[in-house]
């Protein structure tokens, strides 16, 4: 009886306690994972953009009228890839302070909603750039007999290795952004009502 009275008086003094499905410590750990994934995705997009932008190769033989050269600027798809990765890299670096704020103020929902919205747009942009570039890389390696497109990676081996490597980093960034979106959605959905 005495316990019930103490519990009632405690509820009356402090108000009813809300049960948080994910505790504050778990929210903080999710925010730390968010920050680490954000830095990893930023580095992946930066390295993908730099590797693609520096991909060029000139064949050692040439004629008087032409020189055989491959450059990322030759294909608009690769230019879009570089631009998409650069934009997302800039966004990821700019949102680091918001991610750090989320570690300090774990109860704040608005920063998490902002990150969720822009992370989704960033993921779509990087996925579009990486997918478009992947289709061109596939044609570069395989060619297409029906369209009379020959494989040019047999001659431009170094160029093809660069562009393939940049795709790995970009798809890694897509995966990291998917994880960031999942963390934000989980964190928001587990907030006390």
N, C-alpha and C positions, 0 to 999 in steps of 0.2 A: 504494500500500500504506500509505504514511504517512498519507494523507488518511483512509482507512478506519479506521485506528486512532484518529485524532483524533476522528472522528465517533462511534465506539463509546464512547470515553472520555467524550465530551461527553454522550451519551445516558445513560451510567451515572451520571454526576455529577448531571445535572439531571433525569433521568427523561425518558420519551418526551414530545415536544412534541405537543400536540393542535392539529390544524388547525381554525381557526375559519372556517367558510364566509363569514361576514360579519365583517370585522375590527372591532376595538374602535372605530376612528374612525367606521366606518359605523354601528355600534350607537349611538354618541353622537349622530350626525346624525339617526338615526331617533328618538332620545329628544327632540331639539330640535324636530323636526317634530311629534312627539306633543304636546309642551307648547304649541306654537303653535296646533295644531288644537284642543286642549282649551280654550284661551282663546277662540278664535273661536267654538266651539260654545257655550261659556258665555255669551258676549255675544249670540249669536243667540237662545238660549232666553230670556235676560233681556229682550231687546228685544221678542220675540214675546209674552211674558207681559204686559209693560207696555203694549204697543200694544193687545192684546186687552182688558186690564182697563180701559183708559181709553176704549174704544170705546162711545160712546153718542151718540144724536141725538134731539132733540125737534123735531117738525114745527112750523112757525110757526102753523099753524091748529089750533084745538081747539074742542070743544064744552063746554057747562057741565058735563056729566057725565063727559067723558073727555078725556084728553090723549094724543096719539099720540107714543109714545116707544119707542125701541129701545135696549136695554142688553144687554151681554154676559151679565148674570145672568139674563136672561129665558129663556135656553136652557141646560139642564144640560150639553150638549155643549161649549159655550164655557167653562163653569166648569171642566169636566174638562180642557180644553185649557190653561187658565191654570194649574191645579194641576200638571198633568204637566210643563209647561215650567218652572214654579217649582221643583219637586222636582229635576228634572235639572240646572237651573242651580245649585242649592245643592250637589248632588253634584259637579258639575264643578269648582266653586270649592274644595270640601273636598279633592278629590283632587289639587289642584295640587302640594302638598308631596311627595306620592308620585311624581308625575311628575318633579319636580325631583330627588328622590333617585335616580330611575332614570337621570338624566343623569350623576350622580356615580358611581354604582355600576352600570356597564353590564353587569356579569357577573351581577347578581342576577336570578333568575328569578321569585321569589315576588311582588315588587311588580308585575311585568308580568302574572302570572296573575291577581292581584287586580284590576288595572285591566281586563283582558280580560273577566273575569266581570261586573263591575259596569257596564262600558261597554255590554255586550250587553243587560243589563237596562234601562239608561238609553235605549238606542236603541229598544228595543221600546216603552217607555213614551211617548217623544216621538212615535214613528211612530203609535202608537195614537191619541194626542191629536190629532195633525195630520190623520190620515186621517178621524177622526170629524168634526172641524171642517170639513174640506174638503167632506164630503158635505153638510153643512148650508149652507155657503157656495154650493155648486152649486145647491141648492134655492132659496136666497135670490135668486140671479141668474136662474135659469131657471124656477123653479116646477115644478109637476107637475100637468098637466091631469087625469090619471086620478084623482089623490087630491084634486083641487080645492084645491091649494095654489097660491096666486098668488105671483108674484115681487114681493118688496117692496123690492128694491134701486132700483127707479125712484123711489120716494118717499124712501128712506133711503140716499141716495147716499154721504154722508160715512161713515156707519156701515159700509157694505159695503166701502168703500175701506180703512178701518182693519182690518177683519177679514181681508180679502184680503192686505194687507201683512203681517200677523202670521203668516199661513200661509207666506209666502215665507221668513221667518226660521226658522221651525220646520222646514221641509223642508230648509233649508240646514244646520241642526244635525243632522238625521238623516244627511245626506250626510257631514258631518264625523265623526260617530260611526262610520259605516261605515268610513271611512278609518282612524280610530283602532283599530278592531277588527282591520282588515287589518294595520296596522303591528305591533300587539302579537302577532298570530298569526305573522307573518313573523319577527319578532324572536325569539320563543320557539322556532320550528321550526328556526332557523338557529344555535341555541346548540350549542357543542361537547358531545359526549356523554361 
